């Protein structure tokens, strides 16, 4: 197949530091190329791929001080896609709903994976208006706020099996990896670590939108001798950070669409202690790859039990459920299904022609 992957431009593909969506786009693109497909990646110019790269902005936007209007770059990216659309069998968008009006007008073969939260009131009329857009969810839980949308499949994320190596022995500290934001609840992670008297390492980025939350609610909590704020880490640093942990704390307070860090921990054999909500119960096998909890006391008990979980079993579940090859096969099947449907005339159309 001739496949286009259209990535957000906030991070390079793959990202140099934080960036879940762009990381998944990279894994999918490279696996599609490995499986023999002709893949074109629309992404920032500092991206790398074994496929064909169309650099729709000179560099990724989040850490670019010269970027004042990210939307302008994404609109320009859509024009690049439009000009080359005739070259592809299918176009796979990862930029939320930005392309919907153009996709409806041009009627190119396409599908959209939604990577973010859908539980915002602003989104309800939008997805109702564009109810014909074929959508893929990254968890069944993600769908709930717009359950009547045109969902064509759910595809859980996957990682390359050799990306993060397995470590068989429990580590020495608790880990928190992600963003320092209200919905990620780093304060819960700190409270759990203090209650247990265990060290906590926090590897996280602070977005400008979360700066006030960090200053008012989190900064003073980092003064504890048990808490080490590592900052934002690279892909190369992630393996050691996760593998050397007793458990990953995932104390979310929102409907998490997927939570890539959970399967990154599982790939290292590190159990996950995660708050119930969103995708968590789809990703975590309770009492196997970690524990699903609903309170601080439950989480404290879960950390104590996590130390005796079979870390090899955590890795085995990852290899069975969350590798790139499985994710890519499922997308291939969706592409083929959508293209077959596109080639098959509706019965009403056939009857009209016969008449």
N, C-alpha and C positions, 0 to 999 in steps of 0.2 A: 504493500500500500504506500501511497504518497501522502504523508501525514505532516501537518503543520502543528506545532506546539507554540501557543502564544502565552508568554509568561508576563507576570507583573515586572515592573522595572525598578522596584524599590531596592532589590538586591540583585547581584549578579547570579548567574546560573552556572555552577552551584554558588551559593553565597560564600563570602570570605569569613563571615562571622555568623550572626543570627539570621534566620530566614527559613521558615518551615515550607511555605508554598514553593519558593524557588528551588529548594532542595529536592522536593518531590518531583518537580518538573524535570530537573536534571536526571534523577534516577530513572524516570520513565523514558525520557528521550534517549539516554544511552542504551537502555535495554532494548528499546524498539530498534535502534540501529544495529545492535548485536544480533537481533533476530531477523535481520535482513530487510527491514523497511527503509524507505527513502524518507528521511525525516529532516524537516526544516524548523529551526528554532528561532522565533522572534523574541529577542531579549536584548539586554544592555550590551554594549560593545566590549565590556570587560568579562563577558561570559566565555565559557569554553565548552566545546562539544565535538564529538566525532561525526555529528551530522553537519548540516549546512547552517551556518549562523547568519541571520539577517540582523545586523546591529541597529536597532531602531532608536537608540539613544547612545551617545558616546560612552557613558559610564552609568553605573547604577546610581539611584537617586538619593537613598537615605543618608549616606555619608558625604554627599556632594554639596558643599556649601554654596555652590553657584545655582543650585536648583531652587527656585522660588515657587514654581507651579508644576507639581507632578502630573496634574491632569493634562496639561498641554503635551507632555511627552507621550502619554498613553493614547491621546487622540491621534497624534502623529503615527504611533505604532499601528493603529487601526487602518490608516491610509496605506501603509506599507503592506499590510495583510490584504487589503482590497485589491491592490494592484497585482498581487501575485496569486490571488485566490484560485485562478483557473488552473494552476499547476498542481493542485492537491485533490486527493480523493475525499479527504475530510480534514477539517480544521478543529483543533481541540483548544478551547479557550480556558484560561485560568485567571481571568481578570474580572471576576464577578459578573455584573450585569452591564458593563460599560458598552459592550458591542451589540446589545439586544436590538436597538432600532435599525442598525445597519444590517445585522444578520437577517432580520425580517424583510427588509427592503430588497436585499441582494439575493436572498434565498440560497446561500451557499451551504453545502453539507457541513454541519458543525455539531459540536456537543460542548457543554460547559461543565467543568467540575467546580463546584462551589466549595471554597476552602474556609470560609469564615462563619461567623455567627449569623443566624437568621431570625433571632428572637427580638428584632427591633420593629416597632410599629411602623416606621417609615417604609419598611420593605413590603408590607402587606399589599398595598395597592399596586406597587410596581410588579410584583410577581403575578398578581391577578391580571394585570394588563398584558403581560407577556407570557401568558399561560401555555403558549405553543413552543416555547424554547425547551429543547431537550436538555435535561439537567442530570448530573451525577452527584450524589452525596458521598461524603467520606465516612459517614456513619449513619445508621438508621435513625439514631437519636437526633442528628442534625436536621432531619426533614420535618420534624414535628410542627414547628411554627408555620410552615407553608406546605402542609401535607397534601394539598390538592394540586400542587405544581406538577409539571410534566416530568416526573422522575423516571429515568430510563434504567437506573441501576445505582447500587451502592458499591463502592470500591474502597476498601480499607487501604491505607498507605502501606508501602513496603520499603525495605532498605536492602541494599546489596549485602549478601551474607558475609562478605569479607571486609565490610566497612569497619565494624567494631568487633574486636576479638573477645572471646569468652575468658573470664577469670573465675576459677573454681572456689576460691576462698573468700569468705565475708571480709569486708573492709573495716575501716577504723572510724568512720564518721557517717553522718547523714548528709544527703545531697539534695539541693534544690537547684533546678536548672530551668531557665525560662525568662519571663519578663517580671520586673518588679511593678506589678499593677494590682489594683484592688481585686480583680476577679481571680488572680493567681494566688492570693492570700499568703505571701511570704511570712506575715506575722504569725500565722498558724504554725508554719514550719519552725520558726524560732521558739514558739511556746513549747512545742513538742520536744525539741532538743534540750531546752532548759529543764523541762520536767524530768527528763531522763538523765541529765548530766552528761550528754553526749555532744561531741563537736558537730557543728553544722557548717558546711561549705556552701555558699550561695554563688552560683555562676549565672549572672543575669545581666540583661541590658536594661537601661532606664530610658524610655522614650520621653520626648518632650511633653507629651500629653499626660504622662504619669509623674512628672517631676514634682508637682505639688504634693501628690499622694506620698511619694518617697520622702520628701522633706518633712512632712507633718506627721507621718505615721510609722515610717520604717527606719529612718536614719538613726534615731536615738536607740533603737533596738540592736543596732550593729555594734554598740559599745561593749556588749557582753564578751568576756574572754572565750566563750564557747563558740562564738559566731565569727566566721571569716568570710568577708565579702571579696570574692575573686574577681568580679566584673564579668564582662562579656568574653567568652572563650571561643576559640576557633574549632573547626572540625577535628583537627589533629589533636587538640587538647581534650576532646570530649571523652575519648576512650578511657584514659587514665582517671579522669574525674569521676565517671560513672562506675567503672569497674572496681575502684578502690572503696566504694561506699558500702555500708551495711545495707542501706535501702535508699531509694529515691522517694522523696516526699513530694506528693502532687496534691496539695490541699486546696483545690480549686473551689470557687464560689460562684460558678456560672455553668451554663450548658456547654461544656467543652465540645467543639465539633469533632476533634479526633485526639490530639495530644501526642505528637510525634515523639516527644521525649520519653513517653512510657515504653514504646517499643525499642528505642535506643538503649534504655536501661536493660530491658529484657535480653537484647542482643549480647550484652556483657555478662548476663547471668545475674544481674542485680534486681532483686524484688522491688516492687512498687507499692507504696502505701498511698492510696488515692481516695479522695472524697467522692462519694456517690454523686453522679450528675453527668448529664450529657452522654458522651461516648464511653465513659469509664467502664461500665459493666459489659460493654461489647469487647473492650480491649483486654481487660484484666480477667484472668481465670482465678477466681477467689480461692485462696489457700494453695495455689500452684505457682502463679507468677507474681503474687502479691496479695494484697488485701484491700477490699472496698469498705470504707468506713464512713461514719456519719457524725463523729464527734471527736474532740481532743482525747478523752479517755480511751475511746476505741482505737485511735491512731497510736497512742502510747503502747497499748497492749499489742497492736499489730507489729510495731517496730521490734518488740521483744521476740515475737514469734518469727519475724522475717529472718532473723539471724540463723534459724535452723531449717529454713526452706532449702530444697534441693536446687542449687543454682544451675546445675546441668539441665534440670527440667525446665527452668525458665528459658534457657537458650534453645532447648528442643521445641518448645511452643513457638518461640520466635521463628525458628526455621520452618515450622509447619504452616504458620499463619501469616507472617508479616515480612516476607522477602519480596524483592523487586520482581522476580520472575512471576510469582503468583499475581501481583498487582498488574503487571503488563499483560499477562494472558487474559485477565478479566477485561481490561480496556480493549484489547484486540477483538474480543468477542462482542463488545458493545459497538465498536466501529463497524464490524461486519453486519451486525443486526440493523444498525441505523441505515447503512448503505443498501441493504436488501429491501428494507421498508421504503426507502426513497425510490428504488427502481420498480417497485410493485405498484401499479395503479390502483386507486381505490375502486371498489365495485361500482359505485355510482358513475365514476368516470368511464369505466369500460362499457357500462350499459348505455351511456349517452352516445359513445362512439358507435356502438352496434346499431343504435337507432338511427 
